[in-house]
Amino acid sequence: MDVATAKTLVSLTLIVAIAIFSYVSIEMFVRQMVKDLRVAWTERAAVADTRHE
């Protein structure tokens, strides 16, 4: 394998690794945001229910 091919493969591997890491990070961020929003909505609904009683 020549040097240019090796450099290309290493570069491609790094790009793929960065893309996977970014995807996982963004997915975890969005999941946590949705979870926090659901908790907030539940708490807000509970407060609204206690005010109507």
Secondary structure, DSSP 8 states (H G I E B T S, - for coil): --HHHHHHHHHHHHHHHHHHHHHHHHHHHHHHHHHHHHHHHHHHHHHHHHHH-
